Amino acid sequence: MVQSHPKDGKYIGIKFLYYCYNIFYFIALSTGLLNVTQGFKHPGRLICGVSRTTAGCEAGPAKRASLRTKYFFSTQPQTQFNDFYSAHKYIDPDWLTWFIGFTEGDGGLHTYNKNCFFGITQKEEDILLEIQSTLGFGRVYFDSSSNAYRYRVTSKEDILKLAILFNGKFATKNKINQLKSWIDVLNADSVKLIFNPNPFRPTLNDSWLSGFITAEGCFMVGVVNQKTKKNIIDSEGNIGLKEVIQQLVRVRFTIEQKDESILLYIKNLFGVGSIQKTPDIGMFRLTIGSIKSNAVVVDYLLAYPPKGKKLSAFIKWKSIRDMLLEKKHLNEGGIELIKELAKSINN
């Protein structure tokens, strides 16, 4: 059954067009007149591409609820989720984009013995429960062997929905390769899903990076002692230099990844930062380390907040940055207050 989103004022007409197309499409497909070869998205609608004869199918606005069909396809990067809505149900696109970015950081797309599995391991149960509740499938349980919570999806129907959602939306080579393995297994089981190998390009106008930061970002504050020389006047009026210890507050934002290319992309997206190798073999770290350069991080995360403890860490980190901008660290007891706040950032 096709359900209209409340904002869809043309539901009846679109429903009629959809049924007409469905009759034509499935008769033609079953008789071999049409072969699904490609698909592409036009803003606000799902366009289906077919070979030999070309026919367009309009499945209505992006906020339409579930349509179920065996054929799902998408060959170009999309910023909307019509294919997923057709396979499952309407979910806020900002949330879906966040979830994809979070999966890029912490999720795993696994294949074993011609079966597909999806999993996320987290210390925070609440984030996994939100994912389970919003998607409407999968299960969350505590894994005593890893002392963490797991979200796990195993049913073929739900794995297919995730494959449709992720297709063309991953940015790293590792996740794109994992998705290809999934689609190879699904297609071997008579599913018609065309793999999109093109990497997704996040922007500062979507929530993908918020999900990735929820998984991989780190907010850091450090107070360091630095030796400096200061002019002094002694009791006899002589001017001289004296070495003093000055306390400096450093506010940094970091992301660590094995895939250096995604860090380079994020660095270019923010327009600030530096990338170095870490002591861990094969790991790279993006660091945005000054109060001024961190402004773009703050602006983005105010528009697209991270979730869970990472949101709490961001709020505390930002409050310390605000204190530095307002010169409150120069007040009596200011540095001590910052030290106490810094201790609680990642708690």
C-alpha positions, 0 to 999 in steps of 0.5 A: 500500500502506498501512503502519502506523507502529510505534506503531499497534496497531490497524493491521489494523482500520483497514486494513480500514476504509480499504479498505472506505471506498476502495471506496465512495468511488471508486465513488461519485466515479466515478459522480458520486454524490459531489463533493469540497467540503471537508475537516477534520481531527479530532485523530489522523485524517483526516476527508473531507467530501463533498457530497450525501451525507456520509461520513467516512473514517478514515485512521488515526493521524497517523503512518501512512505513505503513501497515494496518491490524486488527491484532497487537501483541507484547509479549516481550519488544521491542527497535524498533517499527515495530508493530507501523510502520505496523499500522501507518507510519515511525517516527524516533525511537528516537523521539518515545522513547522520546514521550513514556518517556514523556507520562510516565511522563505527559500523561494520558490513560483514559477509560470511558463508554467503550471508550478510550481517550488519553490526555497530559496537558501542559503549553507549547503549542509548545511541544503539537503541535510538538506531533500532527504534528509528529504523524499526529493525535489528536488535541491541544486546550487551556483549560481555566478551567486549564489555560493550553493547552491539546493534546487529541486523541479520535478516535478508530483508533488512540487510537489503534495506540497508544496502539500498540506503548505503549505496552511493552514500559511503565516502571511504574505500573500506566501507565502499568495498564492504558494501560491494561484497554485500551487494554481490551476495544479495544479487547472487540471491536474485536481487537486482541492486546496481552497485554505485562505486562513486564515493559520497562527498559530504558537505557542511550543509548535511549531517553526514559529518556529524555522524562521523564525528559522533563516531570518530571525533575527539574534543580536547583541552589541555593546559600547558606550562610555557617558559617566557621572559617578562620585563621587571623593575627591581627595587632600585628602578633597574629594568631587567628580564625574568623567566616566568612560567605562563599557563596556556590553554589549548583547545583542539579538535581531532579525528583519527582514521586509517584512510588518510584521504577522508581526512584530507577531504574533511580538512579541505571541507573545513578549510583549516587543520593539519594531518600527521601520522600517529604513533599507531602504524597506519593511522592518521590524525586530523587536528584543528588546533587554534581557537580561531580555526575551530570556529568552523567546527563550532558553527557546523556542529551547532547546525548539526549536533553530534549525539550521545556523550559526544554532544556533551563533550562538544558542549563542554569543549565549546564553553571552554573555548567561549571562556578563552574568547571572553578572556575569562581565563585571565581572571583570578581562578580562571585557569583552575576552573578551565582545568576542572571543566576539561577533566569532565569533557569525555566523562 
